[in-house]
Amino acid sequence: MVFLCARLFERRGHRVTTFTNQADALAALQANPFAFDLFLTDYNMPGPSGLEVTRAALAIRADLPVAMASGFVDEALQRVAAEAGVVELIFKASDIDEFCDTVDRLAHKFRGQKQA
């Protein structure tokens, strides 16, 4: 799934760095916090949840936009995701174009807003 999403985003002109391990993703962010315009995580994965990963990413770089994908989105998840700092909660069962459009919109919205 990670490979497929990366290919789709790359075809839309994004430079994509992928990880299948949360610790590796956070280590890369720690090593070069301003190399990323958007951080996309999943809510439900082995190990720390997307909420925990979001909090850790924002502890490294507070202004980093974080989007989180989930196969189930309800009001409770929307609330806790917003409280954790997620700027957009993406429903994974959405049409693939809608998923990619959301990432496009977020990447373009926040690109260039990061500190140097």
Phi, psi and omega per residue, in radians:
M1 nan -0.727 3.131
V2 -1.065 -0.793 3.135
F3 -1.079 -0.776 -3.133
L4 -1.068 -0.844 3.132
C5 -1.090 -0.745 3.126
A6 -1.026 -0.782 3.125
R7 -1.074 -0.747 3.131
L8 -1.095 -0.771 -3.134
F9 -1.191 -0.672 3.103
E10 -1.114 -0.676 3.104
R11 -1.119 -0.392 3.103
R12 -1.614 0.130 3.036
G13 1.669 0.125 3.141
H14 -1.554 2.552 2.965
R15 -1.574 2.150 -2.975
V16 -2.083 2.352 2.995
T17 -2.084 2.207 -3.073
T18 -2.061 2.672 3.066
F19 -2.506 2.558 3.035
T20 -1.902 0.076 3.130
N21 -2.245 2.200 -3.083
Q22 -1.066 -0.700 -3.128
A23 -1.093 -0.679 3.110
D24 -1.151 -0.711 3.117
A25 -1.105 -0.787 -3.137
L26 -1.191 -0.597 3.078
A27 -1.130 -0.716 3.104
A28 -1.133 -0.707 3.095
L29 -1.127 -0.744 3.115
Q30 -1.084 -0.704 -3.099
A31 -1.186 -0.582 -3.097
N32 -2.619 1.317 -3.006
P33 -1.038 -0.516 -3.058
F34 -1.688 0.221 3.080
A35 -1.438 -0.128 -3.027
F36 -2.114 2.378 3.085
D37 -1.664 -0.418 -3.082
L38 -2.659 2.459 3.108
F39 -2.038 2.072 -3.118
L40 -1.979 2.192 3.138
T41 -2.277 2.925 3.062
D42 -1.781 2.636 3.132
Y43 -1.299 -0.865 -3.003
N44 -1.914 1.862 3.127
M45 -2.535 2.853 3.064
P46 -1.075 2.477 -3.108
G47 1.481 -2.602 -3.104
P48 -1.052 2.531 3.112
S49 -1.314 2.939 3.075
G50 -1.040 -0.529 3.098
L51 -1.159 -0.759 3.113
E52 -1.151 -0.706 3.115
V53 -1.139 -0.696 3.100
T54 -1.041 -0.857 -3.136
R55 -1.051 -0.720 3.137
A56 -1.166 -0.727 3.123
A57 -1.101 -0.738 -3.128
L58 -1.261 -0.410 3.028
A59 -1.212 -0.502 3.096
I60 -1.379 -0.790 -3.119
R61 -2.518 1.756 -2.994
A62 -1.101 -0.468 -3.092
D63 -1.631 0.093 -3.111
L64 -1.295 2.148 3.065
P65 -1.214 2.273 3.134
V66 -2.084 2.219 3.025
A67 -1.950 2.581 -3.129
M68 -2.307 2.316 3.112
A69 -1.729 2.549 3.094
S70 -2.630 2.556 3.079
G71 -1.408 -0.197 3.118
F72 -2.444 2.084 -3.125
V73 -2.147 2.126 3.044
D74 -2.288 -3.132 -3.103
E75 -1.070 -0.686 -3.125
A76 -1.097 -0.792 3.118
L77 -1.149 -0.711 3.101
Q78 -1.011 -0.741 -3.117
R79 -1.155 -0.891 -3.092
V80 -1.208 -0.549 3.086
A81 -1.144 -0.790 3.112
A82 -1.085 -0.731 3.119
E83 -1.096 -0.566 3.126
A84 -1.346 -0.283 3.131
G85 1.920 0.119 3.109
V86 -1.196 2.238 3.138
V87 -1.514 -0.386 3.126
E88 -2.654 2.281 3.050
L89 -1.799 2.112 -3.042
I90 -1.866 2.182 3.094
F91 -1.369 2.015 -3.055
K92 -1.123 -0.465 -3.111
A93 -1.376 -0.009 3.098
S94 -1.106 2.830 3.010
D95 -0.934 2.435 -3.084
I96 -1.029 -0.612 3.094
D97 -1.157 -0.669 3.108
E98 -1.129 -0.720 3.096
F99 -1.041 -0.866 3.141
C100 -1.150 -0.677 3.111
D101 -1.071 -0.674 3.120
T102 -1.117 -0.785 3.109
V103 -1.113 -0.753 3.084
D104 -0.971 -0.861 -3.094
R105 -1.063 -0.785 -3.130
L106 -1.172 -0.761 -3.135
A107 -1.076 -0.757 -3.140
H108 -1.241 -0.622 -3.136
K109 -1.124 -0.734 -3.021
F110 -1.710 -0.233 3.136
R111 -1.048 2.342 3.110
G112 1.505 -0.157 3.125
Q113 -1.570 -0.129 -3.110
K114 -1.304 2.716 3.132
Q115 -1.329 2.632 3.097
A116 -1.513 nan nan
